[in-house]
Amino acid sequence: MSLKQFIDDHLPKLEEVLYDLVRNIKAPAQLKESMLYSLEAGGKRIRPLFVLAVCDLFHNNKKNEAYIVGAAVEMIHTYSLIHDDLPSMDDDEMRRGKPTNHVIFGDALATLAGDALNTLSFGVLARMESVTSEKKVELINLLSIAAGAEGMVGGQVLDIDGESRTLSLPELENVHVNKTGALLRFSIESGAILSDATVQERSALVEYAHHIGLAFQIQDDILDIVGTTEELGKTAGKDIESHKSTYPALLTLEGAKQKLEEHYELAITALRKIDKNTTILEEFAQYIVKRHN
Amino acid sequence: MSLKQFIDDHLPKLEEVLYDLVRNIKAPAQLKESMLYSLEAGGKRIRPLFVLAVCDLFHNNKKNEAYIVGAAVEMIHTYSLIHDDLPSMDDDEMRRGKPTNHVIFGDALATLAGDALNTLSFGVLARMESVTSEKKVELINLLSIAAGAEGMVGGQVLDIDGESRTLSLPELENVHVNKTGALLRFSIESGAILSDATVQERSALVEYAHHIGLAFQIQDDILDIVGTTEELGKTAGKDIESHKSTYPALLTLEGAKQKLEEHYELAITALRKIDKNTTILEEFAQYIVKRHN
């Protein structure tokens, strides 16, 4: 099966589960509308697709749980974008080709919609059926670490800090290991947990996740230079304008492309340690280094 | 034992546990500083003290878990204050007699510190020792509901909505049942869960929590009128100035005081259903209706 077919097979159900988890809560209409607006704005759904791809690798037929874990990760990712776009943070008015949440709903409701998505993600994990309580606790613990001060939020703080000075390459890598890497790693590791992967398999997948995370970010930095605003659905060239520390800024565009290739190769090498058909995860790695948005 | 002695006995340990849970995470220094600043700003610690008081009622000796659950609730409460105080929300510069988080750390870091506290609260519940996974999952599920769109955050949305029009009494009650009531209820109910309370005991405690929550809010509204800025540690008279729907505004000051007394009586009546020494919880109710800040 190709990655494209895999995505076509899973995306509709994934989005249905995601939206229903929000539609089904009892909450003020305008709050649900604001939460759904950003969830429905699309995006590549890379994180939940990784949960599903890893479950698929192990022929794990408990797919409903994979969709729910995927939805939980997407809620965290989406809340982080809503808060990131606020005027007090990155002050972005466009995201995925649409006005950002606060442009439509105002800063206060956007802040609260982000808060509610953050909180909801832990609730949907706790409420999963046919997953043992032990696994739920493990998933919740890992998601809290990946999404919080020790992961994504910590990475955002380092990222803001990096706007006022030039970071070294290890510092830049540390930003991205936390800011985008931690949640990608959770997506991949949670699939391994749901599928009862062995310690060796899980460790190989975590290695794959590490390199995929960095590759993803390097490609993001490259696209900011070579992409157009139309392709990206967000303002292109922002990094250069704001003198931000990026891989191309530290390594030149060519150097960044080489680094991207290195991480791609290391991700593929990690997959070789797993004695299963890893085609989808290989294609996923390829997609991440070749994507245009 | 008196309430005062109970608080003196538990508060130092509670605050130590709370601060250590943040001090021990690996995160950027300025993020931890911002998180700790608001946690250390004090406050009455009513929510964690309720967890401890309910555990005490059942002679539950697993005190360490009670402190951790209390700390998790206090993290949620504190994050909600940090976000509430932001310029895009209530725009408050003083809280508990100190400058608010964003005044010291800036809006971006304050937003992220709130996000991180929200996320961390679920992690500390997941990492508790000597609590079964089943109980952890139940606590995480209830906290997610109480703190999220169906509880506290939903109540804040209704509260903002109420600033632009006059609410009816049932609407106002609905705001407070969600905005402050849900988290207070969780504090009390979590103590019952940790202590293996019977269904009847738990239900009586939830009833107590309902009335305590409303009494707390009515007294808050009354204090905004009769209290001074110095006593409150925050700007007094803000509600009247902003034409906010409050109990005194809908019922007159005398009517609000009578309503407060009614909820106090109903809270005490609920406790009578529990065949244990409820002195501390009775005194807690009394403290809530008589407090000056």
Boltz contact constraints between the chains, C-beta under 6 A:
constraints:
  - contact:
      token1: [A, 25]
      token2: [B, 149]
      max_distance: 6.0
  - contact:
      token1: [A, 25]
      token2: [B, 150]
      max_distance: 6.0
  - contact:
      token1: [A, 26]
      token2: [B, 150]
      max_distance: 6.0
  - contact:
      token1: [A, 27]
      token2: [B, 149]
      max_distance: 6.0
  - contact:
      token1: [A, 27]
      token2: [B, 150]
      max_distance: 6.0
  - contact:
      token1: [A, 27]
      token2: [B, 154]
      max_distance: 6.0
  - contact:
      token1: [A, 28]
      token2: [B, 154]
      max_distance: 6.0
  - contact:
      token1: [A, 28]
      token2: [B, 157]
      max_distance: 6.0
  - contact:
      token1: [A, 28]
      token2: [B, 158]
      max_distance: 6.0
  - contact:
      token1: [A, 31]
      token2: [B, 149]
      max_distance: 6.0
  - contact:
      token1: [A, 31]
      token2: [B, 157]
      max_distance: 6.0
  - contact:
      token1: [A, 83]
      token2: [B, 111]
      max_distance: 6.0
  - contact:
      token1: [A, 88]
      token2: [B, 107]
      max_distance: 6.0
  - contact:
      token1: [A, 88]
      token2: [B, 108]
      max_distance: 6.0
  - contact:
      token1: [A, 89]
      token2: [B, 108]
      max_distance: 6.0
  - contact:
      token1: [A, 107]
      token2: [B, 88]
      max_distance: 6.0
  - contact:
      token1: [A, 108]
      token2: [B, 88]
      max_distance: 6.0
  - contact:
      token1: [A, 108]
      token2: [B, 89]
      max_distance: 6.0
  - contact:
      token1: [A, 108]
      token2: [B, 160]
      max_distance: 6.0
  - contact:
      token1: [A, 111]
      token2: [B, 83]
      max_distance: 6.0
  - contact:
      token1: [A, 112]
      token2: [B, 153]
      max_distance: 6.0
  - contact:
      token1: [A, 112]
      token2: [B, 156]
      max_distance: 6.0
  - contact:
      token1: [A, 112]
      token2: [B, 157]
      max_distance: 6.0
  - contact:
      token1: [A, 115]
      token2: [B, 153]
      max_distance: 6.0
  - contact:
      token1: [A, 116]
      token2: [B, 148]
      max_distance: 6.0
  - contact:
      token1: [A, 116]
      token2: [B, 149]
      max_distance: 6.0
  - contact:
      token1: [A, 116]
      token2: [B, 153]
      max_distance: 6.0
  - contact:
      token1: [A, 118]
      token2: [B, 118]
      max_distance: 6.0
  - contact:
      token1: [A, 119]
      token2: [B, 144]
      max_distance: 6.0
  - contact:
      token1: [A, 119]
      token2: [B, 147]
      max_distance: 6.0
  - contact:
      token1: [A, 119]
      token2: [B, 148]
      max_distance: 6.0
  - contact:
      token1: [A, 120]
      token2: [B, 148]
      max_distance: 6.0
  - contact:
      token1: [A, 122]
      token2: [B, 122]
      max_distance: 6.0
  - contact:
      token1: [A, 122]
      token2: [B, 140]
      max_distance: 6.0
  - contact:
      token1: [A, 122]
      token2: [B, 144]
      max_distance: 6.0
  - contact:
      token1: [A, 123]
      token2: [B, 141]
      max_distance: 6.0
  - contact:
      token1: [A, 123]
      token2: [B, 144]
      max_distance: 6.0
  - contact:
      token1: [A, 126]
      token2: [B, 137]
      max_distance: 6.0
  - contact:
      token1: [A, 126]
      token2: [B, 140]
      max_distance: 6.0
  - contact:
      token1: [A, 126]
      token2: [B, 141]
      max_distance: 6.0
  - contact:
      token1: [A, 127]
      token2: [B, 141]
      max_distance: 6.0
  - contact:
      token1: [A, 133]
      token2: [B, 133]
      max_distance: 6.0
  - contact:
      token1: [A, 133]
      token2: [B, 134]
      max_distance: 6.0
  - contact:
      token1: [A, 133]
      token2: [B, 137]
      max_distance: 6.0
  - contact:
      token1: [A, 134]
      token2: [B, 133]
      max_distance: 6.0
  - contact:
      token1: [A, 136]
      token2: [B, 137]
      max_distance: 6.0
  - contact:
      token1: [A, 137]
      token2: [B, 126]
      max_distance: 6.0
  - contact:
      token1: [A, 137]
      token2: [B, 133]
      max_distance: 6.0
  - contact:
      token1: [A, 137]
      token2: [B, 136]
      max_distance: 6.0
  - contact:
      token1: [A, 140]
      token2: [B, 122]
      max_distance: 6.0
  - contact:
      token1: [A, 140]
      token2: [B, 126]
      max_distance: 6.0
  - contact:
      token1: [A, 140]
      token2: [B, 140]
      max_distance: 6.0
  - contact:
      token1: [A, 141]
      token2: [B, 123]
      max_distance: 6.0
  - contact:
      token1: [A, 141]
      token2: [B, 126]
      max_distance: 6.0
  - contact:
      token1: [A, 141]
      token2: [B, 127]
      max_distance: 6.0
  - contact:
      token1: [A, 144]
      token2: [B, 119]
      max_distance: 6.0
  - contact:
      token1: [A, 144]
      token2: [B, 122]
      max_distance: 6.0
  - contact:
      token1: [A, 144]
      token2: [B, 123]
      max_distance: 6.0
  - contact:
      token1: [A, 147]
      token2: [B, 119]
      max_distance: 6.0
  - contact:
      token1: [A, 148]
      token2: [B, 116]
      max_distance: 6.0
  - contact:
      token1: [A, 148]
      token2: [B, 119]
      max_distance: 6.0
  - contact:
      token1: [A, 148]
      token2: [B, 120]
      max_distance: 6.0
  - contact:
      token1: [A, 149]
      token2: [B, 25]
      max_distance: 6.0
  - contact:
      token1: [A, 149]
      token2: [B, 27]
      max_distance: 6.0
  - contact:
      token1: [A, 149]
      token2: [B, 31]
      max_distance: 6.0
  - contact:
      token1: [A, 149]
      token2: [B, 116]
      max_distance: 6.0
  - contact:
      token1: [A, 150]
      token2: [B, 25]
      max_distance: 6.0
  - contact:
      token1: [A, 150]
      token2: [B, 26]
      max_distance: 6.0
  - contact:
      token1: [A, 150]
      token2: [B, 27]
      max_distance: 6.0
  - contact:
      token1: [A, 153]
      token2: [B, 112]
      max_distance: 6.0
  - contact:
      token1: [A, 153]
      token2: [B, 115]
      max_distance: 6.0
  - contact:
      token1: [A, 153]
      token2: [B, 116]
      max_distance: 6.0
  - contact:
      token1: [A, 154]
      token2: [B, 27]
      max_distance: 6.0
  - contact:
      token1: [A, 154]
      token2: [B, 28]
      max_distance: 6.0
  - contact:
      token1: [A, 156]
      token2: [B, 112]
      max_distance: 6.0
  - contact:
      token1: [A, 157]
      token2: [B, 28]
      max_distance: 6.0
  - contact:
      token1: [A, 157]
      token2: [B, 31]
      max_distance: 6.0
  - contact:
      token1: [A, 157]
      token2: [B, 112]
      max_distance: 6.0
  - contact:
      token1: [A, 158]
      token2: [B, 28]
      max_distance: 6.0
  - contact:
      token1: [A, 160]
      token2: [B, 108]
      max_distance: 6.0
